[in-house]
Amino acid sequence: MSAAFALEAARAAGIRVRIDGDDLALEAPAPPPGEVFNLLARHKVAIVTLLRQANDGWAVEDWKEFFDKRVRISEFNGSLRDEAEATAFSWCVSEWLDRHPVRSEAGVCEFCNRSQGLLQPYLTDDSLRDPGHTWLHQECSQKWHQERRAKAVAELVTMGIAIPVKFAERIVIVDQYNFSKNEGS
């Protein structure tokens, strides 16, 4: 059993868990079931760590709520559950990337660290005052973006948001397309 499992059990029981200093605060329409309360107590320190806001300003619960809301929106718009979850996960990946921009030094490729060749600026922060750029060679761009998406996926999984099967299928299809497209070049 883990902190993520304890939080999932609390959510399933209709309990909203937040942190108050170094303590947990529970909000629920009724007293929590004893086994859920015991799980939360046993994993309190790990749960507090999980719920503390990350550098992006969102706690784990914020990400889960974002995912769940996107699933509901997709289902409302007519998607089946598995497709709605894949779409919601894609939204989470995009949101994570937006909240974790990478800025690099002009004149050096962020991917290969070489300064030779034509470098292109890729906008990675939508701040109007101080937009961030990542400098990449065109040939490094695709792999750099794939690595960034993989990092976003890994972070979401760490937060307890599972990769939907349909999302994984989309990635395999895209990777196969890119691989076969590059083979012909």
C-alpha positions in Angstrom: 0.0 0.0 0.0 1.2 3.5 -0.8 0.3 7.1 -0.3 -1.2 7.3 -3.8 -3.3 4.2 -3.0 -4.5 5.8 0.2 -5.5 9.0 -1.7 -7.3 7.0 -4.3 -9.3 5.1 -1.6 -10.2 8.5 0.0 -11.4 9.9 -3.4 -13.4 6.7 -4.0 -15.1 7.2 -0.6 -15.9 10.8 -1.5 -13.3 12.4 0.7 -11.3 15.4 -0.4 -7.9 15.4 1.2 -5.8 18.6 1.5 -2.9 19.7 3.6 -3.0 22.2 6.4 0.6 22.9 7.4 2.0 19.5 8.1 -1.4 18.0 8.8 -4.1 16.5 6.6 -7.5 18.1 6.4 -10.4 15.9 5.3 -13.6 17.2 3.8 -16.4 14.7 3.4 -20.2 14.6 3.5 -20.0 11.8 6.2 -17.4 10.5 8.5 -14.8 8.4 6.5 -14.8 4.6 6.7 -12.4 3.3 9.3 -10.1 1.5 6.9 -9.7 4.7 4.7 -9.0 6.8 7.8 -6.4 4.3 8.9 -4.8 4.3 5.5 -4.6 8.1 5.5 -3.1 8.1 9.0 -0.5 5.4 8.2 0.7 7.3 5.1 0.2 10.8 6.4 3.8 12.0 5.9 4.0 10.6 2.3 0.6 12.1 1.5 1.6 15.5 2.7 4.7 15.3 0.5 2.5 14.2 -2.5 0.0 17.0 -2.0 2.5 19.8 -1.5 2.5 22.0 -4.5 5.2 21.3 -7.0 7.1 24.0 -9.0 4.2 24.3 -11.3 1.8 25.5 -8.6 -0.4 22.4 -8.7 -0.6 19.6 -6.2 -1.2 16.0 -7.1 -4.9 16.4 -6.4 -5.1 19.4 -8.8 -3.6 17.2 -11.6 -6.1 14.4 -10.9 -9.0 16.8 -10.9 -7.8 18.3 -14.1 -7.7 14.8 -15.7 -11.1 13.8 -14.3 -12.7 17.0 -15.5 -11.2 16.5 -19.0 -12.6 12.9 -19.0 -16.1 14.2 -18.2 -15.9 16.8 -20.9 -14.9 14.3 -23.5 -17.6 11.9 -22.4 -20.2 14.7 -22.5 -19.0 15.4 -26.1 -19.7 11.8 -27.1 -16.4 10.0 -26.6 -16.4 6.5 -25.1 -14.6 6.1 -21.7 -11.3 4.7 -23.1 -11.1 7.4 -25.8 -12.1 10.1 -23.2 -9.3 9.0 -20.9 -6.8 9.1 -23.7 -7.9 12.6 -24.7 -7.8 13.8 -21.1 -4.3 12.3 -20.6 -3.2 14.2 -23.8 -4.5 17.4 -22.2 -2.5 16.6 -19.0 0.7 16.1 -21.0 0.1 19.4 -22.8 -0.6 21.2 -19.5 2.5 19.7 -17.9 4.6 20.9 -20.8 3.1 24.4 -20.6 3.8 24.6 -16.9 7.4 23.3 -17.2 8.9 25.4 -20.0 12.6 24.9 -20.9 14.7 27.9 -21.7 18.1 27.5 -23.1 21.1 29.6 -24.0 21.0 31.1 -27.5 23.7 29.6 -29.7 23.7 26.1 -28.2 21.4 23.3 -29.0 19.5 22.1 -25.9 19.5 18.5 -27.2 23.0 17.9 -28.4 24.9 20.8 -26.8 26.6 21.7 -30.1 26.8 25.3 -31.3 27.6 24.4 -35.0 24.9 24.5 -37.6 21.6 26.4 -37.9 19.8 26.7 -34.5 16.1 27.5 -34.4 14.3 29.1 -31.5 11.3 27.0 -30.3 8.8 29.0 -28.1 8.4 27.0 -24.9 6.8 29.6 -22.6 3.7 31.6 -23.5 4.5 34.5 -21.1 3.9 37.7 -23.0 6.5 39.6 -20.9 9.3 37.2 -21.1 8.7 34.4 -23.6 11.1 31.5 -23.2 12.9 29.9 -26.1 14.7 26.6 -26.5 17.3 26.5 -29.2 17.5 23.4 -31.2 18.9 22.1 -34.5 16.0 21.0 -36.8 17.3 17.4 -36.7 17.4 17.4 -32.9 13.9 18.9 -32.5 11.8 15.7 -32.9 13.8 13.7 -30.4 13.9 16.6 -27.9 10.2 17.0 -28.1 9.7 13.2 -27.7 11.9 13.2 -24.6 9.9 16.1 -23.1 6.6 14.3 -23.7 8.1 11.2 -22.1 9.1 13.2 -19.1 5.6 14.7 -18.8 4.1 11.2 -19.0 6.5 9.9 -16.4 5.6 12.7 -14.0 1.9 12.1 -14.5 2.3 8.4 -13.8 4.3 9.3 -10.7 1.3 11.3 -9.5 -1.0 8.3 -9.9 -2.5 9.1 -13.3 -2.3 5.9 -15.2 -1.5 5.9 -18.9 -4.8 5.0 -20.7 -4.5 2.1 -23.2 -5.8 4.3 -26.1 -3.2 7.0 -25.3 -0.4 4.4 -25.5 -1.8 3.1 -28.8 -1.7 6.7 -30.2 2.0 7.0 -29.2 2.9 3.7 -30.8 1.2 4.7 -34.1 2.9 8.2 -34.1 6.3 6.7 -33.4 5.8 4.1 -36.1 4.8 6.8 -38.5 7.8 9.0 -37.6 10.1 6.0 -37.9 8.8 4.9 -41.3 8.8 8.5 -42.5 12.4 9.0 -41.5 13.4 5.7 -43.1 12.4 7.0 -46.5 14.6 10.1 -46.2 
